[in-house]
């Protein structure tokens, strides 16, 4: 099987969303291949035996500090074991009893059919699971679990990298602070963080950071060794400093080096560094680290099953742009909180206004300029993706297929963890997005 | 406060038990000072502000991969945040509901008086807490919590490095496997792990490893740069490989290089590498990593409050000799399981014989040769310290003051986490051991 995959070459420039994977260890994950990558079944991480044995055989050993660990197919193991490869910081669930979900399982969901974008023939939801390298999927309807399955490296007591879904947590925390009047979205970043005054962020507003309409010189051309993505990755990687790298260390030092490139507020530009800057902003405003704030405001309030965690930089700062790992059901609890406009079991946990501000969406005009031609009419608000479709659906999205997809009309939350060989969601959207709509339509029909 | 501590120089050779701290990052912690170290109050990690602020000020920033993080007084922060400085692997509590302790708090325990070894005047238990830099203490009597306090970096929902207390978990797992007939204590190590056949471990029995009566060339002379302790530390440290080190990587590679030095079975010699070898043995025998085995056999069975974790080497192998971090109450649950001869809430979780074999102790003759003159009549069995005193007390012990102290006659478990500036327990035993006996005597008196 390895022989097959070794033939695949990494096409570095094909994948813009790869920044998260890249920032993990200064190396891009496999982006796109001309050959067919291993199928989900062929690349099953348990079958492949990554890190199994005492010691694991050389060709199944993923060494700490080596970029190999996040290359497909090894990443199908690593997404469930991020803490084993780097330092982390907990998001405490506190010690309260967990709140179990109610279950109303409906396995007919497997048989829901739909037509993928651009396809002539239909596909079932069950077929999408392998096609999208799903590691775990959970569907909530009316607050009850109607569908839940685990594959690959994930189990119900395991945890999985959320990748850029992390950003929606950062954005939600910021939205909470705005709703509470503790963070002024019109304030200039430089007025909150003087260290960023001279950077490209300095005269951007908090709102522009939250909606990623900042104009920043931040190039993600992986083929150019002088591209900002590489400098960022080296700064974010907790190990490069130990390997002789002498540039900026950590998110905070890196962010100060970012230059302006144009006029803020005109166009949506998906750049992870906005989420890192927002993490800094909310920490400076609250005096709490992002992991502590997330625990205080959300993770300790929903009867979570497991404490979550963030990977950290060399200074112990959590990666607000993509470093969260958590259990599938706990991600679903968060999704349900958002669907419920901030209420959980009758209690208003976070302000209703914080969720309303997400759901209303951002500028569709600004989004249109962003180079996401397939996501017609969408916008980006508080680090959530807003579809503006008939159901008013919105989503948190991360590379390799991570998602929290919320459809208020269907009263539905879908959470999916995955390890697709291609980082960019454009690789699985043609299947995933119509599949989610089909499930919503089925549930709206009263099952 | 820092000025005061900067005057203290590290006396490298004074502290034999420092191996655990050293293995963390190839550097010894502050061992002993001629001046008085900062007091517990002066060195309080919250007051000192380690890693507080966004970013923390330079003199409070502990960088990943820097040896500073485990130097006193910074170690008073780091003992609660080990995962923030290195890769880790979880010991899952599973998703079962937690089992709360019954409480029967008796604050009069604070006022129990006793005479420290060699002292003329008495001290109260409360006074010992500051003197021993206690971060958390919990006393169980008849299975109920009678005393529980947190200090320094620790809170009830926090976790703390157990240091060499970890070894007693490794030893208990081995004792379970022996009781179940799955591990032959008379088997030669080389027959179980062929890779160790040619090493000093090869012709030692499993029993000799479990009781640390192996004769190994393993020098802990910190002043000699060629001392084995330094090679071990570099191998164990997940980062040295990234810094140009090209020796053996990880516990398994290092253990193969250990040479024999004398005759196995004659003398107790406290060497952490025995616990690492035992971890390898039980993994090879069961096909499970030590963290998985600990979860399956113990951590998922006691209604633990938190999943625990191990620090790992560059190959993801848990540090069986000292890498466990856990919550205080969960350590107490384990202590109570052992006190109860393997039963927990009426159910036999681990074989009674496994505990009986610990409690019977090892060779006092072999122990006498070990250079622990203050621990008269003690022995070492299955990686537990057996006092052979009138109460039949026995203990798990780790550097800087970690302990699980079990007194079957008093039906008592004391668990203490601490961050004493001196690694070796000989620095706090003159206070700690008579204090524990005084608490036992008080509880035996029916409170």
Boltz contact constraints between the chains, C-beta under 6 A:
constraints:
  - contact:
      token1: [A, 51]
      token2: [B, 316]
      max_distance: 6.0
  - contact:
      token1: [A, 54]
      token2: [B, 283]
      max_distance: 6.0
  - contact:
      token1: [A, 54]
      token2: [B, 284]
      max_distance: 6.0
  - contact:
      token1: [A, 55]
      token2: [B, 252]
      max_distance: 6.0
  - contact:
      token1: [A, 63]
      token2: [B, 314]
      max_distance: 6.0
  - contact:
      token1: [A, 64]
      token2: [B, 87]
      max_distance: 6.0
  - contact:
      token1: [A, 64]
      token2: [B, 238]
      max_distance: 6.0
  - contact:
      token1: [A, 64]
      token2: [B, 314]
      max_distance: 6.0
  - contact:
      token1: [A, 65]
      token2: [B, 242]
      max_distance: 6.0
  - contact:
      token1: [A, 83]
      token2: [B, 88]
      max_distance: 6.0
  - contact:
      token1: [A, 84]
      token2: [B, 87]
      max_distance: 6.0
  - contact:
      token1: [A, 84]
      token2: [B, 89]
      max_distance: 6.0
  - contact:
      token1: [A, 84]
      token2: [B, 316]
      max_distance: 6.0
  - contact:
      token1: [A, 85]
      token2: [B, 87]
      max_distance: 6.0
  - contact:
      token1: [A, 86]
      token2: [B, 87]
      max_distance: 6.0
  - contact:
      token1: [A, 87]
      token2: [B, 64]
      max_distance: 6.0
  - contact:
      token1: [A, 87]
      token2: [B, 84]
      max_distance: 6.0
  - contact:
      token1: [A, 87]
      token2: [B, 85]
      max_distance: 6.0
  - contact:
      token1: [A, 87]
      token2: [B, 86]
      max_distance: 6.0
  - contact:
      token1: [A, 88]
      token2: [B, 83]
      max_distance: 6.0
  - contact:
      token1: [A, 89]
      token2: [B, 84]
      max_distance: 6.0
  - contact:
      token1: [A, 92]
      token2: [B, 157]
      max_distance: 6.0
  - contact:
      token1: [A, 94]
      token2: [B, 157]
      max_distance: 6.0
  - contact:
      token1: [A, 95]
      token2: [B, 157]
      max_distance: 6.0
  - contact:
      token1: [A, 95]
      token2: [B, 305]
      max_distance: 6.0
  - contact:
      token1: [A, 157]
      token2: [B, 92]
      max_distance: 6.0
  - contact:
      token1: [A, 157]
      token2: [B, 94]
      max_distance: 6.0
  - contact:
      token1: [A, 157]
      token2: [B, 95]
      max_distance: 6.0
  - contact:
      token1: [A, 238]
      token2: [B, 64]
      max_distance: 6.0
  - contact:
      token1: [A, 239]
      token2: [B, 242]
      max_distance: 6.0
  - contact:
      token1: [A, 242]
      token2: [B, 65]
      max_distance: 6.0
  - contact:
      token1: [A, 242]
      token2: [B, 239]
      max_distance: 6.0
  - contact:
      token1: [A, 242]
      token2: [B, 242]
      max_distance: 6.0
  - contact:
      token1: [A, 242]
      token2: [B, 243]
      max_distance: 6.0
  - contact:
      token1: [A, 243]
      token2: [B, 242]
      max_distance: 6.0
  - contact:
      token1: [A, 252]
      token2: [B, 55]
      max_distance: 6.0
  - contact:
      token1: [A, 283]
      token2: [B, 54]
      max_distance: 6.0
  - contact:
      token1: [A, 284]
      token2: [B, 54]
      max_distance: 6.0
  - contact:
      token1: [A, 305]
      token2: [B, 95]
      max_distance: 6.0
  - contact:
      token1: [A, 314]
      token2: [B, 63]
      max_distance: 6.0
  - contact:
      token1: [A, 314]
      token2: [B, 64]
      max_distance: 6.0
  - contact:
      token1: [A, 316]
      token2: [B, 51]
      max_distance: 6.0
  - contact:
      token1: [A, 316]
      token2: [B, 84]
      max_distance: 6.0
